Amino acid sequence: MQENNRSANWVRRLDPRTKLALLLASFIMVLLPQRPELVGLGTLAVLIHLGLARAWGEVWRVRWLLVTLLLFSLGVWSWLAQGPSILFWRVSRESLAFGAATFLKLGAMTLAGLTLLATTPAEELFLGLVKLRLPYSVAFAFALALRWVPEVFATAQRVKEAQEARGLVWEEGGIRERLRRHLPLLVPIFLLTLRRSQTMAWALEARGFQMSPRRTYLKEIRMTWRDALALTAAGVLLGIFFWIHWQGWDRIPGLKL
């Protein structure tokens, strides 16, 4: 998820604690309302953040996930939710609005998380979690998990290429046939990942992981005026959304779940 060429724009220079706060604020802004218009405003804020971070490439990477979320949200909630304005069969104007809002919520949270990962190295995110008083071992495990995801994908790609070199063809046949060919990959991927995990555990033990309660860090982080500006903007937007929610203006009239 990390970009190799990280431009030094102001979003990327924010303190990781500020970025985590912005992520939480984004989640709250899109989860509070029911009406798709208001969820769309929260999604717009996420897209503006994404644009300022110059991380539009992350959207292209998850385009099929977003399409799947769109079809799933509209299909499932248009059928499960109920409303008085029936359009056809069980589908109503209210259920369609709720399905659209659900897609915007899931999509916005996905993009907000991708923005955090694309603009924050794992080391800085780990240090931010430690500064937020999260236990060192928990923060380290979280940062290590973020680093481990690309490793697992790289291992899967290497195993797949090795099988292709032995003459295995992946693209022939239908979907079920292709899935059946991919199943044997799970065993070597699992074994290689387990072996790398064991090597990592040995390396941590050899370096005296958690032998001393006091720790020093190569890099120090501190809040600046940019962080104050970003947190103030997020606080104002959150206040507006909470006020709209308290007034009850963010509900879809007649919707039954």
C-alpha positions as CSV (number, residue, x, y, z in Angstrom):
1,M,0.0,0.0,0.0
2,Q,2.9,2.3,0.4
3,E,4.0,4.5,-2.5
4,N,7.7,4.4,-3.3
5,N,7.7,8.1,-4.4
6,R,6.2,9.8,-1.4
7,S,5.7,13.5,-2.3
8,A,6.4,15.8,0.6
9,N,3.0,17.3,0.7
10,W,1.4,18.5,3.9
11,V,-0.9,15.6,4.4
12,R,2.0,13.1,4.3
13,R,3.9,15.3,6.8
14,L,1.1,15.2,9.4
15,D,1.8,13.5,12.7
16,P,0.6,9.8,12.6
17,R,-1.6,10.5,15.7
18,T,-3.4,13.2,13.6
19,K,-3.8,10.8,10.8
20,L,-5.4,8.2,13.1
21,A,-7.7,10.9,14.5
22,L,-8.7,11.9,10.9
23,L,-9.4,8.2,10.2
24,L,-11.7,8.0,13.2
25,A,-13.4,11.2,12.3
26,S,-14.0,10.0,8.8
27,F,-15.6,6.8,10.1
28,I,-17.9,8.7,12.5
29,M,-19.0,11.2,9.8
30,V,-20.1,8.5,7.4
31,L,-21.6,6.1,10.0
32,L,-23.8,8.6,11.8
33,P,-26.3,9.6,9.0
34,Q,-28.8,7.4,7.1
35,R,-29.6,9.7,4.2
36,P,-27.2,9.2,1.3
37,E,-27.0,13.0,0.7
38,L,-25.3,13.5,4.1
39,V,-23.2,10.3,3.8
40,G,-22.1,11.7,0.4
41,L,-20.9,14.9,2.1
42,G,-18.8,12.7,4.5
43,T,-17.5,10.7,1.5
44,L,-16.6,14.0,-0.3
45,A,-14.5,15.0,2.7
46,V,-12.7,11.7,2.5
47,L,-12.1,12.2,-1.3
48,I,-10.7,15.7,-0.6
49,H,-8.4,14.2,1.9
50,L,-7.4,11.5,-0.6
51,G,-6.8,14.1,-3.3
52,L,-4.6,16.3,-1.0
53,A,-2.6,13.2,-0.2
54,R,-2.1,12.5,-3.9
55,A,-3.1,8.9,-3.3
56,W,-5.6,8.5,-6.2
57,G,-3.7,5.4,-7.4
58,E,-5.0,3.5,-4.4
59,V,-8.6,4.0,-5.7
60,W,-7.6,2.2,-9.0
61,R,-6.2,-0.7,-7.0
62,V,-9.5,-1.4,-5.2
63,R,-11.8,-0.5,-8.1
64,W,-13.2,-4.1,-8.3
65,L,-13.8,-4.1,-4.5
66,L,-15.7,-0.9,-4.8
67,V,-17.8,-2.2,-7.6
68,T,-18.5,-5.4,-5.6
69,L,-19.6,-3.2,-2.6
70,L,-21.9,-1.2,-4.8
71,L,-23.6,-4.2,-6.2
72,F,-23.8,-5.9,-2.8
73,S,-25.2,-2.9,-1.0
74,L,-27.8,-2.0,-3.6
75,G,-28.8,-5.6,-4.1
76,V,-29.1,-6.7,-0.5
77,W,-30.4,-3.6,1.2
78,S,-32.8,-2.8,-1.5
79,W,-34.4,-6.2,-0.8
80,L,-34.1,-6.3,3.0
81,A,-35.0,-2.7,3.9
82,Q,-38.6,-1.6,3.5
83,G,-40.3,1.8,2.8
84,P,-43.7,3.2,1.9
85,S,-42.7,4.4,-1.6
86,I,-42.7,1.1,-3.5
87,L,-41.0,1.2,-6.9
88,F,-41.3,-2.4,-7.9
89,W,-41.7,-5.7,-6.0
90,R,-40.0,-5.2,-2.5
91,V,-37.8,-2.3,-3.7
92,S,-38.8,1.1,-2.5
93,R,-37.3,4.6,-2.8
94,E,-36.3,4.4,0.8
95,S,-34.6,1.1,0.5
96,L,-32.6,2.2,-2.5
97,A,-31.5,5.3,-0.7
98,F,-30.4,3.2,2.3
99,G,-28.5,0.8,-0.1
100,A,-26.7,3.8,-1.7
101,A,-25.9,5.2,1.7
102,T,-24.5,1.8,2.8
103,F,-22.2,1.7,-0.3
104,L,-21.0,5.2,0.4
105,K,-20.2,4.3,4.0
106,L,-18.3,1.1,3.1
107,G,-16.5,2.8,0.2
108,A,-15.6,5.9,2.3
109,M,-14.2,3.8,5.1
110,T,-12.2,1.8,2.7
111,L,-10.7,4.8,1.0
112,A,-10.0,6.5,4.4
113,G,-8.0,3.5,5.5
114,L,-6.1,3.3,2.2
115,T,-5.2,7.0,2.6
116,L,-3.8,6.3,6.0
117,L,-1.7,3.4,4.8
118,A,-0.6,5.2,1.6
119,T,0.7,8.3,3.5
120,T,2.1,6.7,6.7
121,P,5.0,4.3,6.8
122,A,4.6,1.4,9.2
123,E,7.4,2.8,11.4
124,E,5.6,6.1,11.9
125,L,2.3,4.5,12.5
126,F,3.8,2.2,15.1
127,L,5.4,5.2,16.8
128,G,2.1,7.1,16.8
129,L,0.4,4.1,18.5
130,V,3.1,4.0,21.1
131,K,2.7,7.8,21.8
132,L,-1.1,7.1,22.2
133,R,-0.2,4.9,25.2
134,L,-0.9,1.6,23.3
135,P,1.2,-1.2,24.8
136,Y,4.5,-1.5,22.9
137,S,3.9,-5.2,22.0
138,V,0.4,-4.5,20.7
139,A,1.6,-1.6,18.5
140,F,4.5,-3.6,17.2
141,A,2.2,-6.5,16.3
142,F,-0.1,-4.2,14.4
143,A,2.7,-2.5,12.5
144,L,4.3,-5.9,11.7
145,A,0.9,-7.2,10.4
146,L,0.8,-4.2,8.0
147,R,4.2,-5.1,6.8
148,W,3.3,-8.8,6.5
149,V,0.4,-8.4,4.1
150,P,2.6,-7.4,1.1
151,E,4.9,-10.3,2.0
152,V,2.1,-12.8,1.8
153,F,1.0,-11.5,-1.6
154,A,4.6,-11.6,-2.8
155,T,5.0,-15.2,-1.6
156,A,1.7,-16.1,-3.4
157,Q,3.0,-14.5,-6.6
158,R,6.3,-16.4,-6.4
159,V,4.6,-19.7,-5.9
160,K,2.2,-19.0,-8.8
161,E,5.2,-18.1,-11.1
162,A,7.0,-21.3,-10.1
163,Q,3.9,-23.3,-11.0
164,E,3.6,-21.5,-14.3
165,A,7.3,-22.4,-15.0
166,R,6.3,-26.0,-14.5
167,G,3.6,-25.8,-17.2
168,L,0.5,-25.1,-15.2
169,V,-2.0,-22.9,-17.1
170,W,-4.3,-20.7,-15.0
171,E,-6.5,-19.0,-17.5
172,E,-8.1,-22.0,-19.2
173,G,-11.5,-23.3,-18.4
174,G,-14.4,-21.7,-16.5
175,I,-14.4,-20.0,-13.1
176,R,-14.8,-23.2,-11.1
177,E,-11.9,-24.8,-13.0
178,R,-9.7,-21.8,-12.4
179,L,-10.5,-21.8,-8.7
180,R,-9.8,-25.6,-8.5
181,R,-6.3,-25.0,-10.0
182,H,-5.6,-22.3,-7.4
183,L,-6.4,-24.4,-4.4
184,P,-3.1,-26.3,-4.4
185,L,-1.3,-23.0,-4.0
186,L,-2.6,-22.6,-0.4
187,V,-0.3,-25.3,1.0
188,P,3.1,-23.9,-0.1
189,I,1.9,-20.3,0.7
190,F,1.0,-21.4,4.2
191,L,4.2,-23.3,4.8
192,L,6.4,-20.5,3.4
193,T,4.6,-17.9,5.5
194,L,4.9,-20.1,8.6
195,R,8.6,-20.5,8.0
196,R,9.1,-16.7,7.6
197,S,7.1,-16.2,10.8
198,Q,9.4,-18.6,12.7
199,T,12.5,-16.8,11.3
200,M,11.1,-13.5,12.4
201,A,10.4,-14.8,15.9
202,W,14.0,-16.1,16.2
203,A,15.3,-12.7,15.0
204,L,13.3,-10.8,17.6
205,E,14.4,-13.2,20.3
206,A,18.1,-12.8,19.3
207,R,17.7,-9.0,19.5
208,G,16.2,-9.2,23.0
209,F,12.7,-8.1,22.2
210,Q,11.0,-6.7,25.3
211,M,14.0,-7.4,27.5
212,S,14.0,-3.9,28.8
213,P,11.0,-1.8,29.8
214,R,12.6,1.4,28.6
215,R,12.9,1.9,24.9
216,T,14.5,4.5,22.7
217,Y,13.4,5.4,19.2
218,L,15.5,6.6,16.2
219,K,12.8,9.0,15.0
220,E,10.8,11.4,17.1
221,I,7.4,12.8,16.2
222,R,5.7,16.0,17.3
223,M,2.6,18.0,16.6
224,T,2.9,21.1,14.4
225,W,0.5,23.8,13.2
226,R,-0.5,21.6,10.3
227,D,-1.8,19.0,12.8
228,A,-3.7,21.7,14.7
229,L,-5.3,22.9,11.5
230,A,-6.3,19.4,10.4
231,L,-7.7,18.5,13.8
232,T,-9.6,21.8,14.0
233,A,-11.2,21.2,10.6
234,A,-12.1,17.6,11.5
235,G,-13.6,18.8,14.8
236,V,-15.7,21.4,13.1
237,L,-17.0,18.9,10.6
238,L,-17.7,16.4,13.3
239,G,-19.6,19.0,15.3
240,I,-21.8,19.7,12.3
241,F,-22.6,16.1,11.7
242,F,-23.4,15.5,15.4
243,W,-25.7,18.5,15.4
244,I,-27.5,17.3,12.3
245,H,-27.8,13.8,13.9
246,W,-29.1,15.3,17.2
247,Q,-31.7,17.3,15.3
248,G,-32.8,14.0,13.5
249,W,-32.3,15.5,10.0
250,D,-30.1,12.6,8.9
251,R,-32.8,9.9,9.0
252,I,-34.7,8.4,6.0
253,P,-38.4,9.0,6.7
254,G,-40.4,5.8,6.6
255,L,-37.4,3.4,6.5
256,K,-37.9,0.1,8.2
257,L,-34.9,-2.3,8.7
